[in-house]
Amino acid sequence: MHSNAQFTAGVAAGALEGRPDMDFSTVKLPAQPTESAPDGSEVRILLSLPGGSMAHFRLAAGAVSKAVCHRSVDELWYVVAGRGEMWRRQGAREEVIALEPGVCLSIPAGTHFQFRAHGSEALAAVAVTMPPWPGADEATPVAGHYTSSPCPSPPCC
């Protein structure tokens, strides 16, 4: 982690002049899902750079995702709508946390996780995956904390 002084010194030394080999991009959240996640949630792909990718995830009201474990990617989630719970397990360490708008959480590679949406509103989060999502083989099904819905968010994966 860089301190403010290190950041300021880097800017003053010209270390943060940008990447002329890359264009910057802008997208708007797609109205419809672009794919289904291995956990069954709807995915709307946003942007990607060599260091990571960003997507919007939505789980239908009352639905429970499939429990999965990522082989090689870390994720950071920021909840933007709805309420629910997230179960995470790493070896003997296990926890269930409440999800609501404003909650930010990490899912390091190798963590078993599963989430569910409470109430009548869908649960939605924006997540950053580092490195970028490599494909469907990245997520491995695992035994979960909850019984998953037959199809959390059509179309099912």
Backbone as a chain_set.jsonl record, in Angstrom:
{"seq": "MHSNAQFTAGVAAGALEGRPDMDFSTVKLPAQPTESAPDGSEVRILLSLPGGSMAHFRLAAGAVSKAVCHRSVDELWYVVAGRGEMWRRQGAREEVIALEPGVCLSIPAGTHFQFRAHGSEALAAVAVTMPPWPGADEATPVAGHYTSSPCPSPPCC", "coords": {"N": [[0.849, -1.175, 0.0], [0.575, 2.203, -0.792], [1.65, 5.24, 0.667], [0.197, 8.545, 1.108], [2.236, 10.4, 0.789], [4.132, 8.935, -0.713], [2.654, 8.557, -3.056], [2.274, 11.242, -3.897], [4.963, 11.948, -4.287], [5.574, 10.211, -6.382], [3.935, 11.214, -8.437], [5.052, 13.781, -8.692], [7.571, 13.05, -9.624], [6.982, 12.186, -12.11], [6.116, 9.602, -12.459], [3.567, 8.713, -12.887], [2.399, 8.903, -15.545], [0.62, 7.754, -17.255], [-0.537, 5.204, -19.583], [0.4, 4.982, -22.623], [0.063, 2.95, -24.472], [-2.442, 1.92, -24.188], [-5.934, 2.353, -24.627], [-8.437, 4.361, -23.004], [-11.632, 3.428, -21.65], [-15.242, 3.536, -21.709], [-18.3, 2.435, -20.471], [-21.812, 1.709, -20.298], [-24.007, 0.29, -17.895], [-25.212, -2.75, -19.025], [-28.587, -3.374, -20.118], [-29.646, -5.929, -20.142], [-28.627, -9.195, -18.926], [-25.314, -10.276, -19.764], [-24.189, -12.712, -19.569], [-24.288, -15.806, -17.637], [-23.212, -16.45, -14.371], [-21.009, -19.01, -13.01], [-22.038, -19.555, -10.497], [-24.698, -19.157, -10.818], [-25.79, -16.614, -10.797], [-26.893, -13.582, -12.484], [-24.892, -11.937, -14.901], [-23.458, -8.904, -15.873], [-21.235, -7.804, -17.988], [-18.704, -5.406, -17.572], [-16.01, -3.623, -17.762], [-12.54, -4.308, -18.705], [-9.102, -4.617, -17.93], [-5.548, -5.327, -18.244], [-4.844, -5.993, -15.59], [-7.204, -6.608, -14.215], [-10.8, -7.267, -14.14], [-14.197, -6.003, -14.405], [-17.512, -6.407, -13.273], [-21.117, -6.513, -13.087], [-23.205, -8.093, -10.837], [-26.201, -9.956, -10.328], [-28.632, -11.362, -8.266], [-31.649, -12.991, -8.155], [-34.564, -11.97, -6.271], [-35.04, -13.648, -3.214], [-33.569, -15.838, -4.056], [-30.94, -18.362, -3.998], [-27.521, -18.71, -4.462], [-25.335, -21.018, -6.243], [-22.817, -22.81, -4.506], [-19.398, -22.03, -4.832], [-15.852, -22.128, -5.642], [-13.104, -20.185, -6.459], [-10.389, -20.832, -8.61], [-8.025, -19.318, -9.26], [-8.426, -16.534, -9.204], [-8.836, -13.434, -7.427], [-11.463, -11.626, -5.813], [-13.182, -8.521, -5.359], [-16.04, -7.281, -3.922], [-18.772, -4.996, -4.1], [-21.689, -4.122, -2.667], [-24.64, -2.989, -4.173], [-27.409, -2.971, -4.23], [-30.381, -4.323, -2.696], [-30.709, -6.941, -0.163], [-29.089, -9.444, 1.778], [-27.15, -12.416, 2.391], [-23.757, -13.54, 2.742], [-21.813, -16.376, 2.627], [-18.624, -17.434, 3.548], [-15.714, -19.49, 3.337], [-12.534, -20.529, 4.372], [-10.472, -23.055, 4.68], [-10.515, -23.984, 8.028], [-11.654, -21.651, 8.887], [-14.617, -19.802, 8.893], [-17.462, -17.874, 7.937], [-20.544, -15.989, 8.049], [-21.846, -13.201, 6.566], [-23.792, -10.19, 6.68], [-25.341, -8.769, 3.843], [-25.785, -5.691, 2.31], [-26.601, -2.558, 0.724], [-23.635, -0.696, 0.283], [-21.851, -2.343, 1.616], [-18.667, -3.767, 1.391], [-16.598, -6.401, 0.317], [-14.116, -9.051, 0.406], [-13.066, -11.792, -1.659], [-10.814, -13.967, -1.61], [-8.744, -15.975, -3.818], [-9.41, -19.46, -3.821], [-11.228, -19.42, -1.756], [-14.203, -20.756, -0.469], [-17.499, -19.955, -1.349], [-20.848, -18.624, -1.062], [-23.986, -17.092, -1.716], [-27.028, -15.371, -0.832], [-30.219, -13.883, -1.567], [-32.315, -11.831, 0.288], [-35.79, -11.166, 1.016], [-37.974, -9.137, -1.074], [-36.544, -7.923, -3.057], [-34.042, -7.994, -5.589], [-30.618, -8.979, -5.141], [-27.759, -7.093, -5.715], [-24.466, -6.519, -6.917], [-21.344, -4.909, -7.603], [-18.37, -6.069, -8.928], [-14.825, -6.548, -8.828], [-12.496, -8.45, -10.514], [-9.422, -10.04, -10.133], [-6.589, -11.547, -11.45], [-8.108, -10.649, -14.685], [-11.264, -12.3, -15.347], [-10.873, -15.656, -16.252], [-12.493, -17.599, -17.508], [-15.169, -20.103, -17.683], [-14.173, -22.443, -16.46], [-12.836, -21.565, -14.269], [-14.296, -21.457, -11.871], [-15.1, -23.738, -9.355], [-17.474, -26.12, -8.376], [-18.585, -26.457, -4.993], [-19.353, -27.872, -1.734], [-22.021, -26.255, -0.147], [-23.219, -23.718, 2.168], [-25.888, -23.15, 2.259], [-28.953, -24.46, 0.856], [-29.042, -24.463, -2.548], [-30.947, -22.549, -4.948], [-32.985, -24.039, -7.515], [-32.661, -22.726, -9.983], [-31.172, -19.912, -9.784], [-31.152, -17.397, -11.233], [-32.618, -17.016, -14.164], [-31.225, -16.871, -17.511], [-30.247, -20.152, -16.61], [-27.007, -21.397, -15.71]], "CA": [[0.0, 0.0, 0.0], [1.351, 3.439, -0.89], [1.179, 6.354, 1.486], [-0.067, 9.758, 0.326], [3.523, 11.014, 0.473], [4.712, 8.173, -1.814], [1.851, 8.862, -4.234], [2.614, 12.606, -4.302], [6.328, 11.92, -4.798], [5.515, 9.543, -7.681], [3.361, 12.163, -9.393], [6.048, 14.835, -8.909], [8.685, 12.501, -10.393], [6.504, 11.811, -13.433], [5.897, 8.158, -12.499], [2.173, 8.404, -13.209], [2.112, 9.618, -16.785], [-0.347, 7.015, -18.061], [-0.107, 4.085, -20.415], [0.062, 5.366, -23.988], [-0.233, 1.774, -25.28], [-3.806, 1.477, -23.897], [-7.012, 3.328, -24.672], [-9.381, 4.284, -21.898], [-12.945, 2.985, -22.121], [-16.424, 3.894, -20.935], [-19.483, 1.646, -20.819], [-22.991, 1.854, -19.459], [-24.484, -1.01, -17.446], [-26.153, -3.338, -19.986], [-29.944, -3.574, -19.612], [-29.857, -7.372, -19.999], [-27.403, -9.935, -18.59], [-24.482, -10.686, -20.882], [-23.947, -14.138, -19.344], [-24.641, -16.331, -16.325], [-22.029, -16.863, -13.621], [-21.054, -20.408, -12.581], [-22.855, -19.676, -9.282], [-26.091, -18.99, -11.209], [-26.23, -15.216, -10.822], [-26.804, -12.864, -13.759], [-23.67, -11.138, -15.033], [-23.383, -7.859, -16.889], [-19.813, -7.483, -18.114], [-18.437, -3.968, -17.683], [-14.739, -3.348, -18.438], [-11.404, -5.141, -18.354], [-7.728, -4.194, -18.211], [-4.687, -6.486, -17.975], [-4.776, -6.337, -14.17], [-8.472, -7.024, -13.625], [-12.038, -7.019, -14.873], [-15.285, -5.525, -13.563], [-18.824, -6.85, -13.723], [-22.274, -6.315, -12.201], [-23.85, -9.379, -10.559], [-27.554, -9.829, -9.788], [-29.273, -12.604, -7.836], [-33.077, -12.715, -8.024], [-35.137, -11.915, -4.921], [-35.321, -14.938, -2.609], [-32.752, -16.91, -4.635], [-29.686, -18.775, -3.364], [-26.537, -19.086, -5.481], [-24.597, -22.267, -6.075], [-21.541, -22.589, -3.815], [-18.246, -22.225, -5.706], [-14.517, -21.73, -5.21], [-12.305, -19.749, -7.607], [-9.067, -21.465, -8.637], [-6.859, -18.435, -9.362], [-8.719, -15.104, -9.159], [-9.344, -12.767, -6.236], [-12.541, -10.69, -6.139], [-13.677, -7.51, -4.419], [-17.451, -7.011, -4.202], [-19.407, -3.846, -3.474], [-23.132, -4.319, -2.8], [-25.3, -1.755, -4.613], [-28.868, -3.042, -4.056], [-30.913, -5.528, -2.064], [-30.194, -7.42, 1.121], [-28.872, -10.885, 1.761], [-26.049, -12.946, 3.19], [-22.641, -14.17, 2.04], [-21.043, -17.348, 3.391], [-17.267, -17.632, 3.042], [-14.922, -20.434, 4.128], [-11.136, -20.803, 4.012], [-10.034, -24.067, 5.642], [-11.367, -24.058, 9.22], [-12.275, -20.335, 9.121], [-15.895, -19.72, 8.204], [-18.318, -16.804, 8.442], [-21.692, -15.516, 7.286], [-21.978, -11.756, 6.78], [-24.972, -9.54, 6.104], [-25.106, -7.967, 2.646], [-26.699, -4.571, 2.09], [-25.882, -1.521, -0.012], [-22.522, -0.073, 0.983], [-20.923, -3.349, 2.135], [-17.603, -4.174, 0.481], [-15.986, -7.614, 0.871], [-13.13, -9.719, -0.441], [-13.146, -13.235, -1.858], [-9.518, -14.393, -2.134], [-8.71, -17.251, -4.533], [-9.454, -20.617, -2.936], [-12.297, -19.274, -0.766], [-15.523, -21.303, -0.808], [-18.476, -18.921, -1.027], [-22.227, -18.757, -1.524], [-24.751, -15.937, -1.247], [-28.468, -15.441, -1.045], [-30.949, -12.615, -1.543], [-33.477, -11.813, 1.183], [-36.875, -10.232, 0.732], [-38.614, -9.036, -2.391], [-35.665, -7.19, -3.976], [-32.846, -8.701, -6.034], [-29.333, -8.579, -4.581], [-26.866, -6.691, -6.801], [-23.138, -6.081, -6.511], [-20.325, -4.671, -8.617], [-17.18, -6.78, -8.463], [-13.578, -6.494, -9.582], [-11.814, -9.744, -10.505], [-8.007, -9.831, -10.403], [-6.58, -10.946, -12.782], [-9.415, -10.746, -15.328], [-11.933, -13.603, -15.343], [-10.309, -16.461, -17.336], [-13.48, -18.449, -18.172], [-16.057, -20.905, -16.844], [-13.429, -23.445, -15.689], [-12.253, -20.912, -13.086], [-15.113, -21.725, -10.679], [-15.326, -25.14, -9.054], [-18.576, -26.324, -7.423], [-18.213, -26.971, -3.67], [-20.483, -28.014, -0.812], [-22.368, -24.921, 0.325], [-23.807, -23.46, 3.476], [-27.329, -23.112, 2.036], [-29.456, -25.237, -0.276], [-29.18, -23.497, -3.64], [-32.179, -22.539, -5.736], [-32.798, -24.815, -8.745], [-32.176, -21.82, -11.013], [-31.238, -18.611, -9.131], [-31.466, -16.282, -12.129], [-32.637, -17.476, -15.546], [-31.045, -18.264, -17.882], [-29.32, -20.864, -15.731], [-25.745, -21.825, -16.33]], "C": [[0.897, 1.242, 0.0], [0.76, 4.485, 0.049], [0.893, 7.543, 0.579], [1.234, 10.433, -0.088], [4.188, 10.288, -0.7], [3.979, 8.474, -3.118], [2.218, 10.237, -4.777], [4.013, 12.657, -4.895], [6.365, 11.273, -6.184], [4.975, 10.459, -8.757], [4.382, 13.234, -9.725], [7.202, 14.333, -9.774], [8.261, 12.057, -11.786], [6.208, 10.33, -13.573], [4.488, 7.793, -12.936], [1.731, 9.164, -14.453], [1.134, 8.889, -17.683], [0.299, 5.915, -18.868], [-0.486, 4.398, -21.853], [-0.288, 4.179, -24.888], [-1.674, 1.273, -25.082], [-4.791, 2.633, -24.027], [-7.815, 3.255, -23.383], [-10.754, 4.006, -22.475], [-14.03, 3.465, -21.181], [-17.563, 3.003, -21.409], [-20.617, 2.001, -19.867], [-23.445, 0.447, -19.089], [-25.476, -1.568, -18.462], [-27.524, -3.586, -19.348], [-30.226, -5.048, -19.353], [-28.547, -8.057, -19.613], [-26.632, -10.316, -19.853], [-24.098, -12.157, -20.767], [-24.424, -14.527, -17.956], [-23.358, -16.774, -15.643], [-22.134, -18.345, -13.266], [-21.879, -20.619, -11.307], [-24.345, -19.481, -9.569], [-26.582, -17.561, -11.247], [-26.107, -14.632, -12.226], [-25.542, -12.012, -13.756], [-23.855, -10.131, -16.151], [-21.93, -7.408, -16.92], [-19.657, -5.979, -18.289], [-17.132, -3.761, -18.448], [-13.642, -4.287, -17.957], [-10.107, -4.447, -18.754], [-6.83, -5.388, -17.899], [-4.662, -6.92, -16.507], [-6.075, -6.817, -13.548], [-9.656, -6.708, -14.517], [-13.133, -6.638, -13.894], [-16.604, -5.988, -14.165], [-19.868, -6.529, -12.651], [-22.944, -7.675, -12.064], [-25.213, -9.13, -9.934], [-28.089, -11.221, -9.477], [-30.728, -12.272, -7.535], [-33.528, -12.737, -6.563], [-35.463, -13.324, -4.43], [-34.467, -16.086, -3.098], [-31.493, -17.172, -3.813], [-28.74, -19.235, -4.468], [-26.031, -20.505, -5.236], [-23.295, -21.919, -5.358], [-20.4, -22.924, -4.767], [-16.963, -21.799, -5.001], [-13.76, -21.328, -6.467], [-10.896, -20.328, -7.497], [-7.929, -20.448, -8.523], [-7.159, -16.948, -9.239], [-9.174, -14.664, -7.77], [-10.465, -11.844, -6.686], [-12.79, -9.733, -4.993], [-15.099, -7.189, -4.848], [-17.897, -5.77, -3.464], [-20.91, -3.974, -3.741], [-23.801, -2.986, -3.117], [-26.823, -1.78, -4.421], [-29.245, -4.354, -3.369], [-30.269, -5.834, -0.729], [-30.03, -8.923, 1.03], [-27.751, -11.279, 2.695], [-25.003, -13.548, 2.266], [-21.957, -15.112, 3.022], [-19.689, -17.496, 2.721], [-16.543, -18.612, 3.958], [-13.547, -20.596, 3.507], [-10.626, -21.795, 5.045], [-11.011, -24.157, 6.797], [-12.078, -22.738, 9.516], [-13.527, -20.204, 8.266], [-16.708, -18.579, 8.798], [-19.479, -16.545, 7.497], [-21.817, -14.033, 7.605], [-23.248, -11.243, 6.113], [-24.548, -8.7, 4.908], [-26.199, -6.921, 2.531], [-25.916, -3.501, 1.346], [-24.816, -0.839, 0.856], [-21.522, -1.055, 1.556], [-19.938, -3.735, 1.038], [-16.899, -5.378, 1.113], [-15.01, -8.215, -0.113], [-13.406, -11.217, -0.502], [-11.803, -13.651, -2.467], [-9.63, -15.734, -2.87], [-8.672, -18.391, -3.521], [-10.531, -20.558, -1.873], [-13.574, -19.925, -1.29], [-16.531, -20.219, -0.442], [-19.819, -19.207, -1.673], [-22.999, -17.568, -0.965], [-26.221, -16.134, -1.537], [-29.093, -14.069, -0.877], [-32.167, -12.758, -0.642], [-34.55, -10.888, 0.635], [-37.339, -10.246, -0.709], [-37.765, -8.288, -3.412], [-34.457, -8.043, -4.341], [-31.616, -8.14, -5.314], [-28.412, -8.25, -5.746], [-25.555, -6.169, -6.236], [-22.3, -5.804, -7.746], [-19.053, -5.31, -8.072], [-16.012, -6.557, -9.414], [-12.9, -7.842, -9.405], [-10.378, -9.518, -10.939], [-7.281, -11.169, -10.397], [-7.954, -11.085, -13.439], [-9.946, -12.183, -15.334], [-11.437, -14.45, -16.522], [-11.311, -17.353, -18.074], [-14.194, -19.352, -17.182], [-15.318, -21.949, -16.003], [-12.798, -22.881, -14.424], [-12.99, -21.284, -11.802], [-15.375, -23.225, -10.543], [-16.499, -25.256, -8.096], [-18.045, -26.923, -6.121], [-19.486, -27.166, -2.848], [-20.752, -26.652, -0.195], [-22.941, -24.906, 1.728], [-25.33, -23.53, 3.405], [-27.69, -24.112, 0.933], [-29.705, -24.248, -1.404], [-30.524, -23.647, -4.336], [-31.944, -23.372, -6.989], [-32.234, -23.975, -9.878], [-32.261, -20.417, -10.444], [-31.662, -17.459, -10.024], [-31.464, -16.772, -13.56], [-31.902, -16.493, -16.451], [-29.998, -18.937, -17.009], [-28.047, -21.255, -16.48], [-25.664, -23.328, -16.327]], "O": [[1.881, 1.294, 0.738], [-0.456, 4.597, 0.203], [1.297, 7.552, -0.584], [1.33, 10.978, -1.188], [4.747, 10.934, -1.587], [4.607, 8.629, -4.165], [2.449, 10.391, -5.977], [4.234, 13.336, -5.898], [7.098, 11.728, -7.062], [5.497, 10.484, -9.872], [4.572, 13.57, -10.894], [7.756, 15.092, -10.569], [9.096, 11.599, -12.566], [6.062, 9.838, -14.692], [4.249, 6.649, -13.324], [0.8, 9.969, -14.406], [0.843, 9.365, -18.781], [1.514, 5.722, -18.84], [-1.608, 4.1, -22.262], [-0.872, 4.369, -25.955], [-2.085, 0.311, -25.73], [-4.514, 3.751, -23.593], [-7.869, 2.206, -22.741], [-11.02, 4.304, -23.64], [-13.778, 3.762, -20.013], [-17.768, 2.836, -22.612], [-20.395, 2.525, -18.776], [-23.289, -0.484, -19.878], [-26.489, -0.925, -18.739], [-27.611, -3.961, -18.179], [-30.974, -5.379, -18.433], [-27.471, -7.555, -19.936], [-27.227, -10.639, -20.881], [-23.724, -12.78, -21.76], [-24.905, -13.688, -17.194], [-22.508, -17.406, -16.27], [-23.239, -18.886, -13.223], [-22.364, -21.722, -11.057], [-25.169, -19.623, -8.666], [-27.703, -17.315, -11.693], [-25.328, -15.115, -13.049], [-25.171, -11.437, -12.733], [-24.344, -10.46, -17.232], [-21.453, -6.728, -16.012], [-20.387, -5.355, -19.06], [-17.151, -3.727, -19.678], [-13.788, -4.97, -16.944], [-10.033, -3.778, -19.785], [-7.307, -6.375, -17.339], [-4.476, -8.102, -16.22], [-6.056, -7.382, -12.454], [-9.54, -5.986, -15.508], [-13.027, -6.909, -12.698], [-16.797, -5.969, -15.381], [-19.546, -6.309, -11.483], [-23.22, -8.337, -13.065], [-25.378, -8.223, -9.119], [-28.014, -12.133, -10.299], [-31.009, -11.369, -6.746], [-32.948, -13.434, -5.731], [-36.089, -14.103, -5.148], [-34.614, -17.207, -2.612], [-31.043, -16.324, -3.042], [-29.111, -20.053, -5.31], [-26.262, -21.102, -4.184], [-22.734, -20.846, -5.581], [-20.418, -23.962, -5.429], [-16.984, -21.199, -3.926], [-13.776, -22.067, -7.451], [-10.289, -20.314, -6.426], [-6.972, -20.673, -7.782], [-6.221, -16.154, -9.172], [-9.812, -15.421, -7.039], [-10.437, -11.332, -7.804], [-12.635, -10.077, -3.822], [-15.339, -6.861, -6.009], [-17.461, -5.512, -2.342], [-21.35, -3.939, -4.89], [-23.575, -1.985, -2.437], [-27.463, -0.728, -4.445], [-28.528, -5.35, -3.452], [-29.414, -5.099, -0.236], [-30.751, -9.593, 0.29], [-27.441, -10.578, 3.658], [-25.309, -14.003, 1.164], [-21.568, -14.704, 4.115], [-19.596, -17.661, 1.505], [-16.715, -18.588, 5.176], [-13.404, -20.774, 2.298], [-10.369, -21.409, 6.185], [-12.203, -24.38, 6.586], [-13.012, -22.712, 10.317], [-13.498, -20.463, 7.063], [-16.661, -18.335, 10.003], [-19.408, -16.841, 6.304], [-21.887, -13.648, 8.772], [-23.712, -11.793, 5.114], [-23.531, -8.009, 4.949], [-27.386, -7.227, 2.641], [-24.686, -3.534, 1.339], [-25.068, -0.462, 2.0], [-20.432, -0.644, 1.953], [-20.329, -3.996, -0.1], [-16.631, -5.375, 2.314], [-15.059, -7.934, -1.311], [-13.9, -11.824, 0.448], [-11.66, -13.687, -3.689], [-10.517, -16.533, -2.572], [-7.993, -18.305, -2.498], [-10.74, -21.535, -1.154], [-13.981, -19.674, -2.425], [-16.446, -19.628, 0.634], [-19.922, -19.917, -2.673], [-22.704, -17.09, 0.131], [-26.608, -16.951, -2.373], [-28.582, -13.213, -0.156], [-32.955, -13.692, -0.791], [-34.263, -9.951, -0.111], [-37.135, -11.205, -1.453], [-38.224, -8.043, -4.528], [-33.909, -8.739, -3.486], [-31.588, -6.971, -4.931], [-28.292, -9.048, -6.676], [-25.528, -5.473, -5.22], [-22.52, -6.392, -8.804], [-18.701, -5.122, -6.907], [-16.183, -6.401, -10.623], [-12.747, -8.324, -8.282], [-10.122, -8.893, -11.968], [-7.356, -11.878, -9.394], [-8.88, -11.593, -12.806], [-9.178, -13.145, -15.328], [-11.558, -14.027, -17.672], [-11.007, -17.823, -19.171], [-13.872, -19.369, -15.994], [-15.796, -22.307, -14.927], [-12.281, -23.634, -13.598], [-12.364, -21.412, -10.75], [-15.81, -23.886, -11.486], [-16.525, -24.553, -7.085], [-17.167, -27.786, -6.138], [-20.557, -26.686, -3.218], [-19.823, -25.968, 0.234], [-23.117, -25.941, 2.371], [-25.986, -23.921, 4.371], [-26.825, -24.551, 0.174], [-30.482, -23.305, -1.249], [-31.146, -24.709, -4.319], [-30.82, -23.416, -7.488], [-31.412, -24.46, -10.656], [-33.297, -19.767, -10.586], [-32.459, -16.62, -9.604], [-30.389, -16.933, -14.137], [-31.962, -15.3, -16.154], [-28.966, -18.338, -16.705], [-28.031, -21.414, -17.7], [-24.68, -23.893, -16.804]]}, "num_chains": 1, "name": "protein.A"}
